[in-house]
């Protein structure tokens, strides 16, 4: 049983921003992991309360244990709360959240909701991962979580509902007119609105009670939330001598965005692999000799395609029956990214895509213009181009308990950072907190008084 809840998010004070001649456009950012140094500087300059100061604070040469990007991020959250740049939602809400953008002459809209999820271990089968994670990003995010005592951005999850119940409940414009809006650098329009109607919330809780959720994006954030949950519980047990009841701590929950895989607005795109240099001992001639031992050249796409340096055309490939990997489970053995990983990176180069990336030999690209620039400037020795994966196939693979290689899917657009925060402690200067006021009989009644003991000290 998946359990979702309304919450009182910390959000930017739109009236205060307007009085400064600013808007949500001035303070929101893309996710931290797609922001480069130049973009970080641009966001710093955009507004004194731009969210980049929290989600990706600048490093300095003077950083130490007591003053560093994590402590500064926490100081900004507190400062912005105290000066009312960030304010708490008046009542617990779920948040309707839609994104719309242009593809050619077509406008596409992806509809969903931001809610709290009671954290579930992967072993329960209620939350399904589809990619493996790396240690580094999780260490970074948990340090930021410890310091700010906040969940700063949503984990992107999908579910199946052909009846499209959520869309019907949340996107009745007559009942939902208080929309906040921001437009990102790609021209995507992000709109969100709090929904406090208890009847609507109860129906959504009932909808998700028998759903399994698949993580589309944000695996590191979800695993970090699980780690933080365990960490706080261990701390509480050490303080009180007892294991806190499940669901009794604020850190037992994570902020997520959910959208329906049966919604035509859900788009998934491929991530291509571009080789900057050959691994040691390899060149184009040697590689292609091995490639064509395993693959035939065909007229139409059957799996990933290969592109030579300096070439404009893609070479379409078909895996030879005798080269089919025997270690891939059913469904994964037809999946582009998995076949590329097993037959090329592991099968030919005797390494992994991630290792090639860490050695700066391989890059992951989604933007066609960036790829063409690499070819034009002669900065690549070749590339592998994948087809857009089927969302249904991804779901089926994960239901079978399998995970795919990193960067197997790209769900566009990204969720905007800075729209909402979920604090793991009372609001500044007050005793209430993000889940205060929830009286729905179907909701848990956590023991927040004991939970707050875990957050009585900050690490700086």
HUFENWO-V334606 format. One line per field, one symbol per residue. ss: DSSP state (H for helix, E for strand, - for the rest). phi: phi as a letter, one per 40 degrees, with the letter a starting at -180 (. if undefined). A space follows every 10 residues. Layout:
ss->???
phi->???
This chain:
ss->---EE-E--E EE-HHHHHH- ---HHHH-E- -HHH--HHHH HHHHHH---- -HHHH----- --------HH HHHHHHHHHH HH---EEE-- --EEEEEEEE EEE--EEEEE EEEEEEEE-- -HHH--EE-- E---HHHHHH HHHHHHHH-E E---EEEEE- ----HHHHHH --HHH----E EEE-----EE EEEEE--HHH HHHHHHHH-- --EEEEE-HH HHHHHHHHHH HHHHHHHHHH ---------H HHEEEEEEEE ------EEE- -EEEE----- ---HHHHHHH HHHHEEE--- ----EEEE-- ----EEEEE- HHH------- -HHH-HHHHH HHHHHH---- --HHHHHH-- -EEEE--HHH HHHHHH---- -EEEE----- HHHHHHHHH- ---E-----E EE----E--- EEE------- ---------- -------HHH HHHHH-----
phi->.cbbacaccc acccccdccc gbaddcbcac ddcbcccccd cccdccacbc cdcccacccb ccdacbaadc ccdcccdccc cccgcbbccc adacbcabbb abbgcbcbbb baabbcbcdb cdccgcbbcb bcbbcdcccc ccccccccfa ccacccbbab adcfcdcccc bcccbabccc aabcccgccb baacbbcccc ccccccdcdb bbbbccahdc ccccccccdc cccccccccb gbccddgcbd ccbbcbbbac ccccccbbbc bcbbccacdd gbaccccccc dccbbccbcb cbacbbbccg cbccccbbcc dccccccccd gccbcdcccc cccbcccbcf abdccccccg cbbbbbcccc cccccccgcb biabbbcccc cccdcccccc gbbbddfcbb cbccccchca bbccaccdgb ccacbcgcbd ccccbcccdc ccdcbcbccb
